[in-house]
Amino acid sequence: MRWFWKRAGMALAMASGLALAAAGVAEAHSYKLGSIEIGHLWSPPPKPGIDGLAVYGPILNEGAKMQHLMGASSPLAAKVRFREAKESWPRTIDLAPRKPVSLASWGTHIWLSGLKKPVKVGDWVDLTLDFGTAGKLKVKSLVEKSPGD
């Protein structure tokens, strides 16, 4: 079963890369902090009546040692935490060496709650990701219907 998740993660990372290429330079954004690489981050617009916003996208630890996404914050939200598809709330996201992690609706992703203002397609959401001893990184997530829209 592990091979399935490895392949699914790789497929999502590759699909995100293709969507990024198709989106063009204007919407292309990726980030790097030491050996940690973050691809196109995106957020689907919130559904009516839902006070929350998901953040999806690929992360890759190119280094030789384990890294961890320890937390996140955003000026848009009262609370930012990690969410798993089945409504569990992990404290960290492990980034094993050279194994892509896909922040996705069917798995672990970033969840903003207590939104301080409405968001719509085309908005950018500022986030600060905390990788513990590796440091913090300011990133942006694009609100769009699907990656590359």
MDTraj code that builds the backbone (N, CA, C; nanometers):
import mdtraj as md
import numpy as np

residues = "MET ARG TRP PHE TRP LYS ARG ALA GLY MET ALA LEU ALA MET ALA SER GLY LEU ALA LEU ALA ALA ALA GLY VAL ALA GLU ALA HIS SER TYR LYS LEU GLY SER ILE GLU ILE GLY HIS LEU TRP SER PRO PRO PRO LYS PRO GLY ILE ASP GLY LEU ALA VAL TYR GLY PRO ILE LEU ASN GLU GLY ALA LYS MET GLN HIS LEU MET GLY ALA SER SER PRO LEU ALA ALA LYS VAL ARG PHE ARG GLU ALA LYS GLU SER TRP PRO ARG THR ILE ASP LEU ALA PRO ARG LYS PRO VAL SER LEU ALA SER TRP GLY THR HIS ILE TRP LEU SER GLY LEU LYS LYS PRO VAL LYS VAL GLY ASP TRP VAL ASP LEU THR LEU ASP PHE GLY THR ALA GLY LYS LEU LYS VAL LYS SER LEU VAL GLU LYS SER PRO GLY ASP".split()
xyz = np.array([
    [0.0819, -0.1186, 0.0000],
    [0.0000, 0.0000, 0.0000],
    [0.0873, 0.1265, 0.0000],
    [0.2080, 0.1163, 0.0579],
    [0.2968, 0.2327, 0.0593],
    [0.3303, 0.2793, -0.0815],
    [0.3497, 0.1845, -0.1723],
    [0.3822, 0.2221, -0.3095],
    [0.2710, 0.3065, -0.3703],
    [0.1434, 0.2750, -0.3345],
    [0.0314, 0.3530, -0.3865],
    [0.0427, 0.4986, -0.3434],
    [0.0687, 0.5230, -0.2158],
    [0.0764, 0.6611, -0.1657],
    [0.1976, 0.7332, -0.2235],
    [0.3073, 0.6595, -0.2413],
    [0.4252, 0.7202, -0.3042],
    [0.3905, 0.7658, -0.4455],
    [0.3276, 0.6772, -0.5213],
    [0.2915, 0.7095, -0.6594],
    [0.1881, 0.8211, -0.6640],
    [0.0909, 0.8182, -0.5722],
    [-0.0115, 0.9230, -0.5690],
    [0.0525, 1.0578, -0.5389],
    [0.1445, 1.0596, -0.4451],
    [0.2150, 1.1838, -0.4116],
    [0.2957, 1.2350, -0.5286],
    [0.3668, 1.1452, -0.5952],
    [0.4466, 1.1846, -0.7110],
    [0.3555, 1.2351, -0.8231],
    [0.2435, 1.1655, -0.8450],
    [0.1508, 1.2064, -0.9514],
    [0.0941, 1.3446, -0.9232],
    [0.0573, 1.3699, -0.7959],
    [0.0034, 1.5008, -0.7623],
    [0.1101, 1.6080, -0.7763],
    [0.2308, 1.5790, -0.7331],
    [0.3392, 1.6766, -0.7472],
    [0.3649, 1.7064, -0.8947],
    [0.3629, 1.6025, -0.9789],
    [0.3846, 1.6227, -1.1219],
    [0.2680, 1.6998, -1.1836],
    [0.1450, 1.6652, -1.1437],
    [0.0282, 1.7360, -1.1963],
    [0.0315, 1.8822, -1.1549],
    [0.0730, 1.9087, -1.0310],
    [0.0839, 2.0473, -0.9856],
    [0.1874, 2.1212, -1.0688],
    [0.2971, 2.0537, -1.0994],
    [0.4007, 2.1150, -1.1821],
    [0.3500, 2.1448, -1.3215],
    [0.2738, 2.0515, -1.3793],
    [0.2174, 2.0741, -1.5123],
    [0.1159, 2.1870, -1.5097],
    [0.0337, 2.1905, -1.4055],
    [-0.0650, 2.2984, -1.3929],
    [0.0062, 2.4317, -1.3781],
    [0.1154, 2.4315, -1.3054],
    [0.1945, 2.5524, -1.2869],
    [0.2495, 2.6000, -1.4205],
    [0.3002, 2.5090, -1.4998],
    [0.3538, 2.5454, -1.6305],
    [0.2426, 2.5980, -1.7212],
    [0.1280, 2.5342, -1.7159],
    [0.0169, 2.5768, -1.8001],
    [-0.0379, 2.7127, -1.7579],
    [-0.0250, 2.7458, -1.6305],
    [-0.0791, 2.8714, -1.5798],
    [-0.0010, 2.9911, -1.6296],
    [0.1247, 2.9695, -1.6666],
    [0.2055, 3.0796, -1.7172],
    [0.2796, 3.1504, -1.6062],
    [0.3664, 3.2411, -1.6460],
    [0.4537, 3.3095, -1.5518],
    [0.3763, 3.3971, -1.4548],
    [0.2681, 3.4593, -1.4972],
    [0.1952, 3.5523, -1.4122],
    [0.1452, 3.4863, -1.2845],
    [0.1071, 3.3591, -1.2907],
    [0.0545, 3.2939, -1.1731],
    [0.1525, 3.1938, -1.1125],
    [0.2682, 3.1796, -1.1717],
    [0.3655, 3.0834, -1.1210],
    [0.4277, 3.1370, -0.9934],
    [0.4305, 3.0549, -0.8910],
    [0.5008, 3.0908, -0.7687],
    [0.5461, 2.9633, -0.6993],
    [0.6684, 2.9673, -0.6554],
    [0.7234, 2.8568, -0.5777],
    [0.8219, 2.9184, -0.4800],
    [0.8604, 2.8401, -0.3795],
    [0.9409, 2.8923, -0.2706],
    [1.0463, 2.7904, -0.2317],
    [1.1521, 2.8394, -0.1676],
    [1.2595, 2.7512, -0.1228],
    [1.3141, 2.8041, 0.0090],
    [1.3350, 2.7142, 0.1027],
    [1.3974, 2.7439, 0.2311],
    [1.4988, 2.6339, 0.2563],
    [1.6261, 2.6608, 0.2318],
    [1.7277, 2.5570, 0.2436],
    [1.6964, 2.4427, 0.1492],
    [1.6803, 2.3231, 0.2058],
    [1.6517, 2.2057, 0.1227],
    [1.5023, 2.1830, 0.1009],
    [1.4185, 2.2707, 0.1563],
    [1.2735, 2.2538, 0.1452],
    [1.2210, 2.3353, 0.0276],
    [1.1516, 2.2679, -0.0634],
    [1.0934, 2.3336, -0.1801],
    [0.9412, 2.3244, -0.1728],
    [0.8759, 2.4356, -0.2037],
    [0.7303, 2.4418, -0.2002],
    [0.6826, 2.4882, -0.3365],
    [0.5935, 2.4118, -0.3957],
    [0.5406, 2.4469, -0.5269],
    [0.4203, 2.5388, -0.5159],
    [0.3437, 2.5440, -0.6218],
    [0.2250, 2.6296, -0.6322],
    [0.1256, 2.5977, -0.5209],
    [0.1028, 2.6938, -0.4318],
    [0.0023, 2.6786, -0.3262],
    [-0.1273, 2.7423, -0.3738],
    [-0.2364, 2.6735, -0.3512],
    [-0.3658, 2.7247, -0.3951],
    [-0.4737, 2.6886, -0.2939],
    [-0.5812, 2.7659, -0.2976],
    [-0.6941, 2.7465, -0.2067],
    [-0.8234, 2.7530, -0.2853],
    [-0.9077, 2.6508, -0.2745],
    [-1.0385, 2.6620, -0.3391],
    [-1.1223, 2.7650, -0.2633],
    [-1.2083, 2.8397, -0.3333],
    [-1.2912, 2.9375, -0.2619],
    [-1.3791, 2.8669, -0.1592],
    [-1.3987, 2.9295, -0.0432],
    [-1.4822, 2.8650, 0.0595],
    [-1.6260, 2.8467, 0.0126],
    [-1.6851, 2.7384, 0.0562],
    [-1.8262, 2.7136, 0.0258],
    [-1.9110, 2.8021, 0.1171],
    [-2.0283, 2.8431, 0.0710],
    [-2.1151, 2.9270, 0.1550],
    [-2.1417, 2.8614, 0.2900],
    [-2.1324, 2.9406, 0.3942],
    [-2.1580, 2.8917, 0.5291],
    [-2.0394, 2.8255, 0.5967],
    [-1.9276, 2.8110, 0.5272],
    [-1.8080, 2.7496, 0.5843],
    [-1.7091, 2.8594, 0.6211],
    [-1.6718, 2.8659, 0.7490],
    [-1.5745, 2.9648, 0.7939],
    [-1.4371, 2.8994, 0.7965],
    [-1.3856, 2.8713, 0.6810],
    [-1.2553, 2.8084, 0.6724],
    [-1.2042, 2.8100, 0.5299],
    [-1.0728, 2.7945, 0.5191],
    [-1.0088, 2.7962, 0.3887],
    [-0.8966, 2.6942, 0.3900],
    [-0.8964, 2.6057, 0.2928],
    [-0.7919, 2.5042, 0.2804],
    [-0.6785, 2.5585, 0.1945],
    [-0.5579, 2.5079, 0.2198],
    [-0.4417, 2.5397, 0.1371],
    [-0.3811, 2.4076, 0.0914],
    [-0.3657, 2.3941, -0.0415],
    [-0.3120, 2.2730, -0.1019],
    [-0.1860, 2.3041, -0.1815],
    [-0.1059, 2.2022, -0.2061],
    [0.0114, 2.2170, -0.2912],
    [0.1213, 2.1195, -0.2522],
    [0.2263, 2.1105, -0.3345],
    [0.3354, 2.0156, -0.3095],
    [0.4492, 2.0757, -0.2265],
    [0.5066, 1.9907, -0.1414],
    [0.6265, 2.0266, -0.0643],
    [0.7261, 1.9124, -0.0811],
    [0.8528, 1.9464, -0.0971],
    [0.9569, 1.8453, -0.1115],
    [1.0773, 1.8836, -0.0272],
    [1.1245, 1.7890, 0.0517],
    [1.2477, 1.8050, 0.1283],
    [1.3591, 1.7401, 0.0478],
    [1.4431, 1.8217, -0.0160],
    [1.5532, 1.7711, -0.0984],
    [1.6748, 1.7320, -0.0142],
    [1.6706, 1.7576, 0.1146],
    [1.7854, 1.7300, 0.2012],
    [1.7961, 1.5840, 0.2397],
    [1.8980, 1.5554, 0.3210],
    [1.9249, 1.4181, 0.3639],
    [1.8631, 1.3849, 0.4992],
    [1.8152, 1.4859, 0.5731],
    [1.7563, 1.4576, 0.7045],
    [1.6106, 1.5003, 0.7103],
    [1.5371, 1.4380, 0.7998],
    [1.3949, 1.4654, 0.8177],
    [1.3746, 1.6117, 0.8566],
    [1.2731, 1.6742, 0.7984],
    [1.2311, 1.8087, 0.8355],
    [1.0837, 1.8013, 0.8764],
    [1.0355, 1.9065, 0.9402],
    [0.8964, 1.9076, 0.9858],
    [0.8355, 2.0449, 0.9647],
    [0.7139, 2.0473, 0.9128],
    [0.6361, 2.1695, 0.9102],
    [0.5674, 2.1742, 1.0458],
    [0.6124, 2.2667, 1.1310],
    [0.5702, 2.2708, 1.2716],
    [0.4435, 2.3528, 1.2943],
    [0.4182, 2.4473, 1.2052],
    [0.3018, 2.5330, 1.2233],
    [0.2914, 2.6327, 1.1098],
    [0.1861, 2.7123, 1.1144],
    [0.1639, 2.8148, 1.0133],
    [0.0789, 2.9249, 1.0755],
    [0.0877, 3.0446, 1.0165],
    [0.0050, 3.1558, 1.0604],
    [-0.0332, 3.2392, 0.9389],
    [-0.1389, 3.3185, 0.9551],
    [-0.1853, 3.4057, 0.8475],
    [-0.2572, 3.5245, 0.9089],
    [-0.2325, 3.6444, 0.8560],
    [-0.3071, 3.7600, 0.9054],
    [-0.4562, 3.7524, 0.8702],
    [-0.4936, 3.6631, 0.7787],
    [-0.6325, 3.6483, 0.7367],
    [-0.7161, 3.5684, 0.8370],
    [-0.6519, 3.4866, 0.9202],
    [-0.7259, 3.3904, 1.0022],
    [-0.6935, 3.4027, 1.1507],
    [-0.7935, 3.3740, 1.2315],
    [-0.7733, 3.3698, 1.3761],
    [-0.6907, 3.2467, 1.4148],
    [-0.7050, 3.1393, 1.3369],
    [-0.6360, 3.0142, 1.3691],
    [-0.5924, 2.9449, 1.2408],
    [-0.4697, 2.8918, 1.2419],
    [-0.4194, 2.8129, 1.1293],
    [-0.3645, 2.6836, 1.1872],
    [-0.4091, 2.5728, 1.1327],
    [-0.3593, 2.4428, 1.1782],
    [-0.3601, 2.3445, 1.0633],
    [-0.3137, 2.2251, 1.0905],
    [-0.3095, 2.1201, 0.9895],
    [-0.4324, 2.0324, 1.0069],
    [-0.4899, 1.9923, 0.8945],
    [-0.6126, 1.9130, 0.8968],
    [-0.5937, 1.7905, 0.8094],
    [-0.6453, 1.6786, 0.8559],
    [-0.6504, 1.5587, 0.7741],
    [-0.7927, 1.5412, 0.7260],
    [-0.8091, 1.4724, 0.6173],
    [-0.9389, 1.4584, 0.5518],
    [-1.0492, 1.4132, 0.6471],
    [-1.0185, 1.3339, 0.7441],
    [-1.1207, 1.2787, 0.8326],
    [-1.1386, 1.3627, 0.9592],
    [-1.1103, 1.4918, 0.9511],
    [-1.1293, 1.5832, 1.0636],
    [-1.0390, 1.5547, 1.1831],
    [-0.9189, 1.5060, 1.1584],
    [-0.8214, 1.4998, 1.2670],
    [-0.7236, 1.6145, 1.2449],
    [-0.6532, 1.6521, 1.3477],
    [-0.5719, 1.7722, 1.3462],
    [-0.4290, 1.7410, 1.3902],
    [-0.3434, 1.6941, 1.2977],
    [-0.2050, 1.6625, 1.3351],
    [-0.1295, 1.7892, 1.3764],
    [-0.0334, 1.7742, 1.4660],
    [0.0436, 1.8883, 1.5141],
    [0.1539, 1.9293, 1.4167],
    [0.2061, 1.8341, 1.3413],
    [0.3134, 1.8634, 1.2457],
    [0.2895, 1.7852, 1.1162],
    [0.3614, 1.8264, 1.0139],
    [0.3641, 1.7503, 0.8895],
    [0.5094, 1.7105, 0.8675],
    [0.5348, 1.5799, 0.8644],
    [0.6704, 1.5293, 0.8468],
    [0.7105, 1.5372, 0.7001],
    [0.8350, 1.5787, 0.6784],
    [0.8895, 1.5902, 0.5435],
    [1.0119, 1.5003, 0.5342],
    [0.9895, 1.3758, 0.4962],
    [1.0988, 1.2790, 0.4828],
    [1.1893, 1.3197, 0.3662],
    [1.3164, 1.2869, 0.3744],
    [1.4093, 1.3224, 0.2664],
    [1.3647, 1.2674, 0.1308],
    [1.3601, 1.3551, 0.0324],
    [1.3342, 1.3225, -0.1076],
    [1.2028, 1.2475, -0.1321],
    [1.1035, 1.2722, -0.0460],
    [0.9710, 1.2121, -0.0644],
    [0.8692, 1.3254, -0.0683],
    [0.8072, 1.3479, -0.1829],
    [0.7133, 1.4601, -0.1931],
    [0.5934, 1.4437, -0.1002],
    [0.5485, 1.5548, -0.0480],
    [0.4277, 1.5594, 0.0339],
    [0.3269, 1.6429, -0.0426],
    [0.2082, 1.5902, -0.0583],
    [0.1029, 1.6621, -0.1289],
    [0.0001, 1.7103, -0.0281],
    [-0.0055, 1.8403, -0.0078],
    [-0.1127, 1.8968, 0.0729],
    [-0.2368, 1.8915, -0.0144],
    [-0.3348, 1.8082, 0.0225],
    [-0.4490, 1.7831, -0.0649],
    [-0.5746, 1.7567, 0.0161],
    [-0.6894, 1.7727, -0.0478],
    [-0.8175, 1.7539, 0.0209],
    [-0.8332, 1.6123, 0.0760],
    [-0.7767, 1.5149, 0.0078],
    [-0.7900, 1.3752, 0.0502],
    [-0.6859, 1.3366, 0.1547],
    [-0.5990, 1.4282, 0.1917],
    [-0.4944, 1.4006, 0.2903],
    [-0.4745, 1.5196, 0.3822],
    [-0.3562, 1.5338, 0.4292],
    [-0.3236, 1.6442, 0.5188],
    [-0.3076, 1.7735, 0.4389],
    [-0.3580, 1.8828, 0.4958],
    [-0.3455, 2.0138, 0.4328],
    [-0.3503, 2.1217, 0.5408],
    [-0.3311, 2.2446, 0.5008],
    [-0.3362, 2.3575, 0.5928],
    [-0.4801, 2.4092, 0.5956],
    [-0.5296, 2.4436, 0.7156],
    [-0.6663, 2.4908, 0.7303],
    [-0.6681, 2.6216, 0.8086],
    [-0.7240, 2.7258, 0.7474],
    [-0.7405, 2.8555, 0.8121],
    [-0.8837, 2.8668, 0.8604],
    [-0.9040, 2.9051, 0.9866],
    [-1.0397, 2.9235, 1.0381],
    [-1.0491, 3.0589, 1.1069],
    [-1.1718, 3.1042, 1.1254],
    [-1.1933, 3.2366, 1.1805],
    [-1.1456, 3.3434, 1.0837],
    [-1.1903, 3.3318, 0.9581],
    [-1.1465, 3.4256, 0.8548],
    [-1.1898, 3.5672, 0.8909],
    [-1.0977, 3.6610, 0.8768],
    [-1.1225, 3.7995, 0.9155],
    [-1.1881, 3.8812, 0.8048],
    [-1.1901, 3.8271, 0.6832],
    [-1.2593, 3.8915, 0.5715],
    [-1.2912, 3.7849, 0.4681],
    [-1.3904, 3.8103, 0.3829],
    [-1.4235, 3.7127, 0.2786],
    [-1.3122, 3.7038, 0.1737],
    [-1.2981, 3.5870, 0.1140],
    [-1.2024, 3.5690, 0.0040],
    [-1.2778, 3.5192, -0.1185],
    [-1.2234, 3.5543, -0.2345],
    [-1.2860, 3.5134, -0.3602],
    [-1.1776, 3.4716, -0.4582],
    [-1.2181, 3.4095, -0.5660],
    [-1.1254, 3.3671, -0.6702],
    [-1.0421, 3.4876, -0.7142],
    [-0.9115, 3.4663, -0.7228],
    [-0.8181, 3.5714, -0.7631],
    [-0.7460, 3.6370, -0.6469],
    [-0.7948, 3.6174, -0.5236],
    [-0.7282, 3.6738, -0.4060],
    [-0.6029, 3.5933, -0.3730],
    [-0.5072, 3.6593, -0.3107],
    [-0.3866, 3.5941, -0.2593],
    [-0.3959, 3.5904, -0.1078],
    [-0.3581, 3.4792, -0.0481],
    [-0.3600, 3.4629, 0.0970],
    [-0.2160, 3.4534, 0.1460],
    [-0.1782, 3.5451, 0.2357],
    [-0.0442, 3.5434, 0.2944],
    [-0.0377, 3.4417, 0.4072],
    [0.0707, 3.3645, 0.4092],
    [0.0950, 3.2657, 0.5142],
    [0.2415, 3.2725, 0.5553],
    [0.2682, 3.2363, 0.6780],
    [0.4049, 3.2128, 0.7223],
    [0.4115, 3.0679, 0.7677],
    [0.4991, 2.9901, 0.7052],
    [0.5164, 2.8493, 0.7398],
    [0.6363, 2.8369, 0.8333],
    [0.6187, 2.7610, 0.9406],
    [0.7236, 2.7433, 1.0414],
    [0.7806, 2.6012, 1.0302],
    [0.9064, 2.5939, 0.9869],
    [0.9741, 2.4652, 0.9708],
    [1.0703, 2.4379, 1.0877],
    [1.0403, 2.4904, 1.2052],
    [1.1230, 2.4659, 1.3230],
    [1.2642, 2.5170, 1.3046],
    [1.3621, 2.4302, 1.3263],
    [1.5027, 2.4705, 1.3189],
    [1.5444, 2.5122, 1.1779],
    [1.4699, 2.4719, 1.0754],
    [1.5016, 2.5116, 0.9376],
    [1.4622, 2.6573, 0.9114],
    [1.3714, 2.7124, 0.9920],
    [1.3324, 2.8520, 0.9788],
    [1.1878, 2.8701, 0.9374],
    [1.1525, 2.9963, 0.9160],
    [1.0173, 3.0330, 0.8735],
    [1.0233, 3.0880, 0.7317],
    [0.9132, 3.0707, 0.6595],
    [0.9073, 3.1131, 0.5208],
    [0.7725, 3.1779, 0.4926],
    [0.7749, 3.2991, 0.4365],
    [0.6518, 3.3670, 0.3954],
    [0.6150, 3.3186, 0.2549],
    [0.4897, 3.2764, 0.2394],
    [0.4397, 3.2253, 0.1123],
    [0.3031, 3.2868, 0.0841],
    [0.2518, 3.2624, -0.0359],
    [0.1189, 3.3078, -0.0746],
    [0.0447, 3.1916, -0.1400],
    [-0.0839, 3.1841, -0.1102],
    [-0.1706, 3.0853, -0.1736],
    [-0.2716, 3.1600, -0.2592],
    [-0.2888, 3.1156, -0.3824],
    [-0.3827, 3.1787, -0.4742],
    [-0.5189, 3.1117, -0.4606],
    [-0.6231, 3.1909, -0.4414],
    [-0.7586, 3.1370, -0.4365],
    [-0.8040, 3.1152, -0.5803],
    [-0.8300, 2.9884, -0.6150],
    [-0.8702, 2.9506, -0.7505],
    [-0.9529, 2.8232, -0.7449],
    [-1.0317, 2.8007, -0.8487],
    [-1.1199, 2.6830, -0.8503],
    [-1.0430, 2.5530, -0.8563],
    [-0.9305, 2.5530, -0.9270],
    [-0.8408, 2.4388, -0.9331],
    [-0.7035, 2.4934, -0.9692],
    [-0.5956, 2.4176, -0.9439],
    [-0.4625, 2.4720, -0.9723],
    [-0.4480, 2.5121, -1.1178],
    [-0.4057, 2.6334, -1.1393],
    [-0.3846, 2.6816, -1.2745],
    [-0.5029, 2.7528, -1.3362],
    [-0.6162, 2.7587, -1.2656],
    [-0.7334, 2.8313, -1.3202],
    [-0.7068, 2.9804, -1.3235],
])
top = md.Topology()
chain = top.add_chain()
for i, resn in enumerate(residues, 1):
    res = top.add_residue(resn, chain, resSeq=i)
    for name in ("N", "CA", "C"):
        top.add_atom(name, md.element.get_by_symbol(name[0]), res)
traj = md.Trajectory(xyz[None], top)
